[in-house]
């Protein structure tokens, strides 16, 4: 009994540590990299990509597909819940407070894409990857920020979180509009009916979780077969979950978000890292430097130029003010942390080059290289800013 209480207390402490999910993700990425470059590489690859003996959904015939199209729908469901909460009752609900993060996030998506397209301009086959360096990994970035120390202004963390959430919203829209092919109208119609039913359930004032969970699963299954990427179903379903607070300051959205944050951070995202981060270090045979260079520089330089540049310009022209108590050096460090594109960038890479394992491997090299350098440089800048203040 004492052991059970101790384990429960340890889990409670771990789940409340905001750096922990990022550290677990880093560990899983390191394990995947080590195994992918070891004699066990073929076995490791087969574990995720070989056909399963049985699957309840024939379309998902491997562990890799179940993780990327199944479990990641839960990840996007949590993203959708966070977006809705922030828009209705968070930083994005106030026009003055959301102005700078929205501007910074938009510039932080546009500039990396432009850098990528400039570097890969000579090869039209690579143009589909333009959105890969535009993403920010919330868990990874928050984990590195927490490692940077506790002497930073609280406004920096809030700014990073808000930028990353707007970034996630942008990534969802990019996936929906630019990485959707071969639509199947019948399944699309079924998806629309389920989504409308979920909206009606919301409008009827239903506060029980079961209808929304069952509806989300049904919507995921229909969207999976519609030609739109299945993870979009997670976001759409989340937007139908009510946020309205009762007298106990509780709501279905808050209950679901609270229940899913830990499994999302400690199981789903780490599994995604294990399944997708394993890349052989070195260019694949017949590969070129253009793709990894475009992605790496997009993440490392594009995020800095886009986010820090937009902050400077917004402040100079009186459009918005920098976060309270933040120095320009600290904001530079935050813009570097936004260059950690790991989870979402790996996800988009798989959508951009679905039929080319070589291009996906090259993309992984750029993502891992750019994200790692951005994380280290950002942490050095942020730690240095504290030492300077002290």
C-alpha positions in Angstrom: 0.0 0.0 0.0 2.9 2.3 0.9 4.6 1.5 -2.4 1.4 2.3 -4.3 1.0 5.6 -2.5 4.7 6.4 -3.2 4.3 5.6 -6.9 1.1 7.7 -7.1 2.9 10.6 -5.4 5.9 10.3 -7.7 3.6 10.2 -10.8 1.7 13.3 -9.5 4.9 15.2 -9.1 6.3 14.1 -12.5 3.1 15.0 -14.3 3.1 18.5 -12.8 6.7 19.1 -14.0 6.3 21.1 -17.2 9.9 20.2 -18.3 9.2 16.4 -18.0 7.3 15.7 -21.3 10.0 17.5 -23.2 12.8 15.5 -21.5 10.9 12.3 -22.1 10.6 13.3 -25.8 14.3 14.1 -26.0 15.2 10.7 -24.5 12.9 8.9 -26.9 14.4 10.8 -29.9 17.9 9.9 -28.6 17.0 6.2 -28.3 15.5 6.2 -31.8 18.7 7.8 -33.2 21.0 5.4 -31.5 19.0 2.3 -32.6 18.7 3.6 -36.2 22.5 3.8 -36.4 23.2 0.5 -34.7 23.2 -3.2 -35.9 19.6 -3.3 -34.7 18.5 -0.7 -37.3 16.6 -3.2 -39.5 14.8 -4.8 -36.6 13.9 -1.4 -35.2 12.6 -0.2 -38.5 10.6 -3.5 -38.9 9.0 -3.1 -35.4 7.1 0.0 -36.6 6.7 -0.6 -40.3 6.2 -4.3 -40.8 2.5 -5.3 -41.4 0.7 -6.3 -38.2 -0.7 -9.8 -37.8 -4.2 -8.3 -37.2 -5.6 -4.8 -37.2 -9.2 -3.6 -36.5 -8.8 -0.9 -39.2 -7.3 -2.4 -42.4 -6.2 1.0 -43.5 -3.8 1.1 -40.5 -1.8 -2.0 -41.1 1.4 -1.1 -39.2 2.4 0.3 -35.8 3.8 3.4 -37.6 0.4 4.1 -39.2 -1.5 3.6 -35.9 0.8 6.1 -34.2 0.8 8.7 -36.9 -2.9 8.4 -38.0 -4.4 7.1 -34.8 -2.6 8.2 -31.6 -1.6 11.6 -33.2 -5.3 12.3 -33.7 -5.5 12.4 -29.9 -2.5 14.7 -29.9 -4.3 17.1 -32.3 -7.5 16.7 -30.2 -5.5 18.1 -27.2 -4.1 20.8 -29.5 -7.7 21.7 -30.5 -8.8 21.9 -26.8 -5.9 24.2 -26.0 -6.7 26.4 -29.0 -10.4 26.7 -28.1 -9.6 27.5 -24.4 -7.0 30.1 -25.4 -9.4 31.8 -27.9 -12.4 31.9 -25.6 -10.8 32.3 -22.2 -7.0 32.8 -22.5 -4.3 34.9 -24.0 -6.0 34.8 -27.4 -9.3 36.1 -26.1 -7.9 39.6 -25.5 -7.1 41.6 -28.7 -4.3 43.6 -27.1 -2.6 40.6 -25.5 -2.9 38.4 -28.6 -1.6 41.0 -31.1 2.1 40.4 -30.7 2.1 36.5 -30.4 -0.2 36.3 -33.5 2.1 38.6 -35.5 5.2 36.8 -34.3 3.7 33.3 -35.0 2.6 34.3 -38.6 6.0 35.8 -39.4 7.7 32.8 -37.7 5.9 30.5 -40.1 6.3 32.6 -43.3 10.0 33.4 -43.1 11.2 29.8 -42.6 9.0 28.7 -45.6 10.6 31.4 -47.7 14.1 30.4 -46.7 13.3 26.8 -47.5 11.9 27.6 -50.9 14.9 29.9 -51.7 17.3 27.1 -50.9 15.4 24.3 -52.7 14.3 26.5 -55.6 16.3 24.4 -58.1 14.4 21.2 -57.4 10.6 21.3 -57.9 10.3 17.8 -56.3 11.3 19.4 -53.0 8.8 22.3 -53.0 6.1 20.2 -51.2 8.2 20.4 -48.0 7.9 24.2 -47.7 5.8 23.9 -44.4 8.2 21.6 -42.6 10.4 24.3 -41.0 7.4 26.4 -40.1 6.3 24.4 -37.1 7.2 24.7 -33.4 7.3 21.8 -30.9 5.6 23.0 -27.7 6.7 20.2 -25.4 10.3 20.3 -26.6 10.5 24.1 -26.4 8.9 24.4 -23.0 11.2 21.6 -21.7 14.3 23.5 -22.9 12.9 26.8 -21.4 12.4 25.1 -18.1 16.0 23.8 -18.2 17.2 27.3 -18.9 16.4 28.3 -15.3 13.7 29.9 -13.1 15.1 33.5 -13.1 13.3 34.4 -16.4 10.3 36.7 -16.5 7.0 34.6 -16.4 5.8 36.6 -19.4 8.4 34.8 -21.6 6.9 31.4 -21.0 3.4 32.8 -21.6 4.6 34.4 -24.9 6.3 31.2 -26.0 3.2 29.1 -25.3 0.9 31.6 -27.1 3.1 31.7 -30.2 3.3 27.9 -30.2 -0.5 27.6 -30.0 -1.0 30.0 -32.8 1.7 28.1 -34.7 -0.2 24.9 -34.1 -3.4 26.4 -35.4 -1.5 27.5 -38.5 0.0 24.0 -38.9 -3.5 22.5 -38.7 -4.7 24.8 -41.4 -1.7 24.0 -43.6 -2.3 20.3 -43.3 -6.0 20.6 -44.1 -5.5 22.9 -47.1 -2.2 21.8 -48.6 -1.7 18.2 -47.7 -5.1 16.8 -48.6 -5.4 14.7 -51.8 -7.9 12.3 -53.4 -11.1 13.3 -51.5 -13.8 10.7 -51.2 -17.1 12.5 -51.2 -19.1 9.8 -49.5 -16.8 9.6 -46.5 -16.5 13.4 -46.5 -20.3 13.6 -46.3 -20.4 11.2 -43.4 -17.8 13.3 -41.6 -19.8 16.4 -42.1 -22.9 14.7 -40.7 -21.0 13.6 -37.6 -19.5 17.0 -37.1 -22.9 18.7 -37.3 -24.3 16.2 -34.8 -21.5 17.1 -32.4 -22.3 20.8 -32.8 -26.0 20.1 -32.1 -25.1 18.1 -29.0 -23.1 21.1 -27.8 -26.0 23.5 -28.6 -28.4 21.3 -26.6 -26.3 21.9 -23.5 -25.1 18.3 -23.1 -22.2 18.3 -20.6 -21.5 14.5 -20.3 -18.2 13.5 -21.9 -19.4 10.2 -23.5 -21.2 11.8 -26.5 -18.2 13.9 -27.4 -15.7 11.0 -27.0 -17.8 8.6 -29.1 -18.5 11.3 -31.7 -14.8 12.1 -31.9 -13.9 8.5 -32.5 -16.6 8.2 -35.2 -15.4 11.4 -36.8 -11.8 10.2 -36.8 -12.9 6.9 -38.6 -14.8 8.8 -41.2 -12.1 11.4 -41.9 -9.5 8.6 -42.0 -11.3 7.3 -45.1 -12.2 10.6 -46.6 -8.8 11.7 -48.0 -8.3 14.5 -45.4 -5.6 13.5 -42.9 -7.2 11.8 -39.9 -5.6 14.1 -37.4 -7.8 17.0 -38.6 -10.7 15.1 -37.0 -9.1 15.5 -33.6 -9.0 19.3 -33.9 -12.6 19.5 -35.3 -14.0 17.3 -32.6 -12.2 19.3 -29.9 -13.8 22.5 -31.1 -17.2 21.1 -30.4 -16.5 20.3 -26.7 -18.1 22.9 -24.4 -16.0 25.2 -22.4 -18.8 27.0 -20.4 -18.0 26.8 -16.7 -20.4 25.5 -14.1 -20.6 26.7 -10.5 -17.6 24.6 -9.6 -15.6 26.3 -12.4 -15.5 23.0 -14.3 -16.4 22.2 -17.9 -16.2 19.2 -20.3 -13.3 20.8 -22.1 -11.3 21.3 -19.0 -12.0 17.8 -17.8 -10.9 16.3 -21.1 -7.8 18.5 -21.4 -6.8 17.6 -17.8 -7.3 13.9 -18.4 -5.4 13.8 -21.7 -2.4 16.2 -21.1 -0.4 13.5 -19.2 -1.0 10.6 -21.7 -0.4 13.0 -24.5 3.0 14.2 -23.1 4.2 11.0 -21.6 2.9 8.4 -24.1 1.7 9.6 -27.4 4.3 12.2 -28.3 7.2 10.0 -27.0 5.9 7.1 -29.1 5.7 9.3 -32.1 9.4 10.3 -31.4 10.4 6.6 -31.2 8.6 5.8 -34.4 9.7 8.8 -36.5 13.0 10.2 -35.2 15.2 7.2 -36.1 17.3 8.4 -39.0 20.6 7.2 -40.3 23.2 9.9 -39.7 24.5 10.8 -43.1 22.9 11.5 -46.4 21.1 8.6 -48.0 22.6 7.2 -51.2 21.5 9.5 -54.0 20.5 12.2 -51.6 21.4 15.9 -51.7 22.0 18.6 -49.1 19.3 21.0 -50.4 16.4 19.5 -48.5 18.1 19.1 -45.0 19.8 22.5 -45.5 16.6 24.2 -46.4 14.8 22.7 -43.4 17.7 23.3 -40.9 18.3 26.9 -41.9 14.5 27.5 -42.1 14.2 26.4 -38.4 17.4 28.0 -37.1 17.4 31.3 -39.0 13.9 31.6 -40.3 12.3 31.5 -36.8 14.8 34.0 -35.5 14.3 36.5 -38.3 10.6 36.1 -38.4 9.8 36.2 -34.7 12.4 38.6 -33.4 12.1 40.8 -36.5 8.3 41.1 -36.1 8.7 41.9 -32.3 11.2 44.7 -33.2 9.0 46.1 -35.9 5.8 45.9 -33.9 7.4 47.7 -31.0 9.0 50.4 -33.2 5.7 51.2 -35.0 3.7 51.1 -31.8 1.6 48.1 -32.9 2.3 46.0 -29.8 4.6 45.9 -26.8 7.1 43.2 -25.8 6.3 40.9 -22.9 6.6 42.5 -19.5 10.1 42.5 -18.1 11.6 40.7 -21.1 14.9 41.9 -22.6 15.7 41.8 -26.3 18.3 39.1 -25.6 15.7 36.9 -23.9 13.3 37.4 -26.7 16.1 36.3 -29.1 16.5 33.2 -27.0 12.7 32.5 -27.2 12.7 33.0 -31.0 15.5 30.4 -31.1 13.4 27.9 -29.0 10.6 28.4 -31.5 13.0 26.9 -34.1 12.6 23.5 -32.3 10.2 22.0 -34.9 10.6 18.3 -33.9 7.1 16.7 -33.6 5.1 18.8 -36.0 7.9 19.1 -38.5 8.4 15.3 -38.6 4.7 14.9 -39.0 4.5 17.3 -41.9 7.6 15.8 -43.5 5.7 12.5 -43.7 2.7 14.2 -45.4 5.0 16.2 -47.8 6.9 13.2 -49.2 4.6 10.2 -48.6 6.1 8.1 -51.4 9.8 8.9 -51.0 11.6 7.3 -48.0 14.9 9.0 -49.2 13.4 12.5 -49.0 11.8 11.7 -45.6 15.2 10.6 -44.3 16.8 13.8 -45.6 14.0 15.9 -44.0 14.6 14.2 -40.7 18.3 15.1 -40.8 17.4 18.8 -41.4 14.7 18.7 -38.6 17.0 17.1 -36.0 20.0 19.2 -36.9 18.1 22.6 -37.0 16.1 21.8 -33.9 19.1 20.7 -31.9 21.2 23.7 -32.7 18.2 26.0 -32.1 17.6 24.4 -28.7 21.3 24.7 -27.6 21.7 28.2 -28.8 18.4 29.3 -27.3 19.3 27.8 -23.9 22.7 29.5 -23.9 21.2 32.9 -24.7 18.6 32.6 -22.0 21.0 31.3 -19.3 23.4 34.1 -20.3 20.7 36.7 -19.9 20.1 35.6 -16.3 23.8 35.7 -15.5 24.0 39.2 -16.9 21.1 40.4 -14.8 22.6 38.9 -11.7 
